[in-house]
Amino acid sequence: MAMKITDDCIACGACVPECPTDSISEGDTIYVIDASTCVECVGYHDSPQCVSVCPVDCIVKAE
């Protein structure tokens, strides 16, 4: 289980400080989530915090 940032990302960085596992980093043009460390905030919060702060709703469950 992991989250993914789509190409709609505006690279605002609002999600970075919300990640309890430091899984979000700046990519070449948009921010990226490391699927190997993302736990969708399970054990930390009731829901993924990155999703709740994203101003453009570009963070979705990875398939």
A tleap script that builds the chain and sets N, CA, C and O, in Angstrom:
source leaprc.protein.ff14SB
mol = sequence {
  NMET ALA MET LYS ILE THR ASP ASP CYS ILE
  ALA CYS GLY ALA CYS VAL PRO GLU CYS PRO
  THR ASP SER ILE SER GLU GLY ASP THR ILE
  TYR VAL ILE ASP ALA SER THR CYS VAL GLU
  CYS VAL GLY TYR HIE ASP SER PRO GLN CYS
  VAL SER VAL CYS PRO VAL ASP CYS ILE VAL
  LYS ALA CGLU
}
set mol.1.N position { 0.832 -1.177 0.000 }
set mol.1.CA position { 0.000 0.000 0.000 }
set mol.1.C position { 0.878 1.242 0.000 }
set mol.1.O position { 1.789 1.393 0.814 }
set mol.2.N position { 0.574 2.114 -0.931 }
set mol.2.CA position { 1.346 3.352 -1.013 }
set mol.2.C position { 0.546 4.389 -1.787 }
set mol.2.O position { -0.417 4.069 -2.484 }
set mol.3.N position { 0.962 5.612 -1.649 }
set mol.3.CA position { 0.345 6.716 -2.372 }
set mol.3.C position { 1.262 7.086 -3.536 }
set mol.3.O position { 2.441 6.733 -3.551 }
set mol.4.N position { 0.697 7.807 -4.514 }
set mol.4.CA position { 1.447 8.223 -5.692 }
set mol.4.C position { 1.039 9.654 -6.027 }
set mol.4.O position { -0.123 10.031 -5.871 }
set mol.5.N position { 1.995 10.439 -6.484 }
set mol.5.CA position { 1.724 11.808 -6.902 }
set mol.5.C position { 1.627 11.830 -8.424 }
set mol.5.O position { 2.534 11.368 -9.116 }
set mol.6.N position { 0.524 12.369 -8.941 }
set mol.6.CA position { 0.316 12.402 -10.390 }
set mol.6.C position { 1.004 13.618 -11.021 }
set mol.6.O position { 1.546 14.484 -10.334 }
set mol.7.N position { 0.957 13.644 -12.341 }
set mol.7.CA position { 1.569 14.750 -13.093 }
set mol.7.C position { 0.871 16.082 -12.871 }
set mol.7.O position { 1.364 17.117 -13.320 }
set mol.8.N position { -0.266 16.076 -12.186 }
set mol.8.CA position { -0.967 17.324 -11.888 }
set mol.8.C position { -0.283 18.121 -10.770 }
set mol.8.O position { -0.678 19.251 -10.487 }
set mol.9.N position { 0.730 17.542 -10.141 }
set mol.9.CA position { 1.463 18.189 -9.043 }
set mol.9.C position { 2.007 19.546 -9.488 }
set mol.9.O position { 2.575 19.680 -10.572 }
set mol.10.N position { 1.821 20.549 -8.628 }
set mol.10.CA position { 2.337 21.891 -8.919 }
set mol.10.C position { 3.647 22.168 -8.167 }
set mol.10.O position { 4.136 23.297 -8.158 }
set mol.11.N position { 4.207 21.128 -7.538 }
set mol.11.CA position { 5.487 21.211 -6.837 }
set mol.11.C position { 5.497 22.269 -5.737 }
set mol.11.O position { 6.482 22.987 -5.566 }
set mol.12.N position { 4.398 22.360 -4.993 }
set mol.12.CA position { 4.312 23.356 -3.926 }
set mol.12.C position { 5.040 22.911 -2.657 }
set mol.12.O position { 5.470 23.744 -1.858 }
set mol.13.N position { 5.175 21.599 -2.475 }
set mol.13.CA position { 5.892 21.094 -1.313 }
set mol.13.C position { 5.088 20.977 -0.038 }
set mol.13.O position { 5.644 20.635 1.005 }
set mol.14.N position { 3.798 21.251 -0.089 }
set mol.14.CA position { 2.961 21.205 1.111 }
set mol.14.C position { 2.924 19.810 1.737 }
set mol.14.O position { 2.758 19.682 2.950 }
set mol.15.N position { 3.075 18.786 0.936 }
set mol.15.CA position { 2.979 17.406 1.415 }
set mol.15.C position { 4.220 16.936 2.178 }
set mol.15.O position { 4.120 16.073 3.050 }
set mol.16.N position { 5.361 17.487 1.861 }
set mol.16.CA position { 6.629 16.991 2.424 }
set mol.16.C position { 6.660 16.960 3.950 }
set mol.16.O position { 6.970 15.911 4.515 }
set mol.17.N position { 6.353 18.054 4.643 }
set mol.17.CA position { 6.439 18.007 6.106 }
set mol.17.C position { 5.350 17.158 6.768 }
set mol.17.O position { 5.449 16.842 7.953 }
set mol.18.N position { 4.318 16.788 6.015 }
set mol.18.CA position { 3.226 15.989 6.573 }
set mol.18.C position { 3.538 14.501 6.619 }
set mol.18.O position { 2.857 13.761 7.329 }
set mol.19.N position { 4.534 14.045 5.893 }
set mol.19.CA position { 4.836 12.615 5.780 }
set mol.19.C position { 5.636 12.110 6.988 }
set mol.19.O position { 6.769 12.538 7.209 }
set mol.20.N position { 5.035 11.191 7.774 }
set mol.20.CA position { 5.718 10.704 8.967 }
set mol.20.C position { 6.876 9.746 8.672 }
set mol.20.O position { 7.695 9.475 9.551 }
set mol.21.N position { 6.946 9.237 7.445 }
set mol.21.CA position { 8.022 8.303 7.099 }
set mol.21.C position { 9.037 8.919 6.131 }
set mol.21.O position { 9.881 8.212 5.581 }
set mol.22.N position { 8.955 10.219 5.927 }
set mol.22.CA position { 9.859 10.937 5.015 }
set mol.22.C position { 9.938 10.279 3.645 }
set mol.22.O position { 11.015 10.174 3.058 }
set mol.23.N position { 8.788 9.835 3.140 }
set mol.23.CA position { 8.731 9.142 1.852 }
set mol.23.C position { 8.566 10.074 0.662 }
set mol.23.O position { 8.635 9.626 -0.483 }
set mol.24.N position { 8.351 11.355 0.907 }
set mol.24.CA position { 8.119 12.307 -0.184 }
set mol.24.C position { 9.367 13.146 -0.402 }
set mol.24.O position { 9.942 13.693 0.539 }
set mol.25.N position { 9.777 13.236 -1.672 }
set mol.25.CA position { 10.952 14.042 -2.000 }
set mol.25.C position { 10.713 14.769 -3.324 }
set mol.25.O position { 9.795 14.444 -4.077 }
set mol.26.N position { 11.553 15.743 -3.581 }
set mol.26.CA position { 11.428 16.520 -4.803 }
set mol.26.C position { 12.020 15.735 -5.962 }
set mol.26.O position { 13.176 15.313 -5.915 }
set mol.27.N position { 11.215 15.543 -7.001 }
set mol.27.CA position { 11.691 14.865 -8.200 }
set mol.27.C position { 12.211 15.881 -9.200 }
set mol.27.O position { 12.497 17.022 -8.836 }
set mol.28.N position { 12.335 15.476 -10.458 }
set mol.28.CA position { 12.832 16.377 -11.492 }
set mol.28.C position { 11.891 17.556 -11.727 }
set mol.28.O position { 12.328 18.704 -11.801 }
set mol.29.N position { 10.592 17.258 -11.845 }
set mol.29.CA position { 9.624 18.327 -12.105 }
set mol.29.C position { 8.489 18.350 -11.081 }
set mol.29.O position { 7.876 19.394 -10.862 }
set mol.30.N position { 8.210 17.224 -10.463 }
set mol.30.CA position { 7.153 17.134 -9.446 }
set mol.30.C position { 7.695 16.374 -8.244 }
set mol.30.O position { 8.776 15.788 -8.307 }
set mol.31.N position { 6.949 16.386 -7.163 }
set mol.31.CA position { 7.350 15.611 -5.997 }
set mol.31.C position { 7.013 14.148 -6.220 }
set mol.31.O position { 6.089 13.830 -6.969 }
set mol.32.N position { 7.753 13.257 -5.578 }
set mol.32.CA position { 7.550 11.817 -5.738 }
set mol.32.C position { 7.452 11.159 -4.366 }
set mol.32.O position { 7.984 11.662 -3.376 }
set mol.33.N position { 6.757 10.022 -4.332 }
set mol.33.CA position { 6.615 9.255 -3.099 }
set mol.33.C position { 7.332 7.927 -3.277 }
set mol.33.O position { 7.113 7.226 -4.265 }
set mol.34.N position { 8.188 7.581 -2.324 }
set mol.34.CA position { 8.897 6.308 -2.338 }
set mol.34.C position { 7.924 5.226 -1.871 }
set mol.34.O position { 7.596 5.149 -0.687 }
set mol.35.N position { 7.466 4.395 -2.803 }
set mol.35.CA position { 6.472 3.363 -2.494 }
set mol.35.C position { 6.998 2.313 -1.521 }
set mol.35.O position { 6.211 1.634 -0.861 }
set mol.36.N position { 8.301 2.175 -1.426 }
set mol.36.CA position { 8.867 1.165 -0.523 }
set mol.36.C position { 8.811 1.589 0.941 }
set mol.36.O position { 8.945 0.749 1.831 }
set mol.37.N position { 8.615 2.886 1.204 }
set mol.37.CA position { 8.547 3.352 2.591 }
set mol.37.C position { 7.208 3.983 2.957 }
set mol.37.O position { 6.930 4.185 4.139 }
set mol.38.N position { 6.371 4.298 1.964 }
set mol.38.CA position { 5.055 4.891 2.221 }
set mol.38.C position { 4.131 3.848 2.841 }
set mol.38.O position { 3.996 2.736 2.329 }
set mol.39.N position { 3.503 4.219 3.942 }
set mol.39.CA position { 2.567 3.317 4.632 }
set mol.39.C position { 1.162 3.920 4.692 }
set mol.39.O position { 0.329 3.487 5.488 }
set mol.40.N position { 0.902 4.925 3.845 }
set mol.40.CA position { -0.387 5.621 3.833 }
set mol.40.C position { -0.762 6.136 5.221 }
set mol.40.O position { -1.943 6.232 5.556 }
set mol.41.N position { 0.237 6.464 6.016 }
set mol.41.CA position { 0.091 7.007 7.373 }
set mol.41.C position { -0.514 6.012 8.374 }
set mol.41.O position { -0.873 6.398 9.487 }
set mol.42.N position { -0.628 4.745 7.989 }
set mol.42.CA position { -1.141 3.723 8.909 }
set mol.42.C position { -0.207 3.640 10.108 }
set mol.42.O position { 1.008 3.515 9.956 }
set mol.43.N position { -0.787 3.710 11.294 }
set mol.43.CA position { -0.004 3.701 12.519 }
set mol.43.C position { 0.390 5.095 12.989 }
set mol.43.O position { 0.899 5.262 14.097 }
set mol.44.N position { 0.154 6.087 12.151 }
set mol.44.CA position { 0.489 7.472 12.486 }
set mol.44.C position { -0.756 8.353 12.527 }
set mol.44.O position { -0.939 9.142 13.454 }
set mol.45.N position { -1.609 8.210 11.512 }
set mol.45.CA position { -2.814 9.036 11.376 }
set mol.45.C position { -3.955 8.180 10.843 }
set mol.45.O position { -3.735 7.058 10.388 }
set mol.46.N position { -5.171 8.710 10.899 }
set mol.46.CA position { -6.342 7.991 10.407 }
set mol.46.C position { -6.429 7.929 8.890 }
set mol.46.O position { -7.087 7.044 8.343 }
set mol.47.N position { -5.777 8.853 8.210 }
set mol.47.CA position { -5.783 8.890 6.751 }
set mol.47.C position { -4.476 9.516 6.267 }
set mol.47.O position { -3.789 10.179 7.043 }
set mol.48.N position { -4.125 9.316 4.996 }
set mol.48.CA position { -2.891 9.906 4.465 }
set mol.48.C position { -2.903 11.427 4.589 }
set mol.48.O position { -3.775 12.101 4.040 }
set mol.49.N position { -1.947 11.941 5.300 }
set mol.49.CA position { -1.887 13.382 5.550 }
set mol.49.C position { -1.510 14.180 4.310 }
set mol.49.O position { -1.927 15.329 4.165 }
set mol.50.N position { -0.728 13.586 3.414 }
set mol.50.CA position { -0.342 14.291 2.195 }
set mol.50.C position { -1.574 14.633 1.357 }
set mol.50.O position { -1.649 15.704 0.754 }
set mol.51.N position { -2.536 13.714 1.327 }
set mol.51.CA position { -3.761 13.940 0.560 }
set mol.51.C position { -4.547 15.108 1.144 }
set mol.51.O position { -5.102 15.922 0.405 }
set mol.52.N position { -4.592 15.188 2.452 }
set mol.52.CA position { -5.403 16.231 3.094 }
set mol.52.C position { -4.849 17.639 2.905 }
set mol.52.O position { -5.606 18.606 2.992 }
set mol.53.N position { -3.556 17.779 2.650 }
set mol.53.CA position { -2.978 19.118 2.473 }
set mol.53.C position { -2.718 19.490 1.019 }
set mol.53.O position { -2.382 20.639 0.733 }
set mol.54.N position { -2.865 18.556 0.105 }
set mol.54.CA position { -2.574 18.825 -1.308 }
set mol.54.C position { -3.613 19.788 -1.896 }
set mol.54.O position { -4.806 19.484 -1.891 }
set mol.55.N position { -3.170 20.944 -2.401 }
set mol.55.CA position { -4.123 21.929 -2.930 }
set mol.55.C position { -4.713 21.569 -4.295 }
set mol.55.O position { -5.703 22.172 -4.710 }
set mol.56.N position { -4.128 20.604 -4.994 }
set mol.56.CA position { -4.621 20.255 -6.326 }
set mol.56.C position { -5.117 18.803 -6.414 }
set mol.56.O position { -5.383 18.308 -7.509 }
set mol.57.N position { -5.238 18.137 -5.294 }
set mol.57.CA position { -5.743 16.754 -5.259 }
set mol.57.C position { -5.030 15.833 -6.245 }
set mol.57.O position { -5.675 15.121 -7.015 }
set mol.58.N position { -3.708 15.850 -6.218 }
set mol.58.CA position { -2.944 15.035 -7.166 }
set mol.58.C position { -2.311 13.798 -6.518 }
set mol.58.O position { -1.483 13.134 -7.142 }
set mol.59.N position { -2.685 13.486 -5.289 }
set mol.59.CA position { -2.106 12.323 -4.622 }
set mol.59.C position { -3.178 11.247 -4.524 }
set mol.59.O position { -4.243 11.453 -3.941 }
set mol.60.N position { -2.864 10.080 -5.116 }
set mol.60.CA position { -3.808 8.976 -5.204 }
set mol.60.C position { -3.143 7.685 -4.734 }
set mol.60.O position { -1.925 7.628 -4.567 }
set mol.61.N position { -3.957 6.648 -4.524 }
set mol.61.CA position { -3.402 5.347 -4.168 }
set mol.61.C position { -2.650 4.788 -5.383 }
set mol.61.O position { -3.143 4.837 -6.510 }
set mol.62.N position { -1.469 4.266 -5.132 }
set mol.62.CA position { -0.689 3.645 -6.196 }
set mol.62.C position { -1.312 2.299 -6.548 }
set mol.62.O position { -1.823 1.598 -5.674 }
set mol.63.N position { -1.268 1.949 -7.804 }
set mol.63.CA position { -1.847 0.676 -8.238 }
set mol.63.C position { -0.783 -0.334 -8.527 }
set mol.63.O position { -1.092 -1.464 -8.905 }
savepdb mol mol.pdb
quit
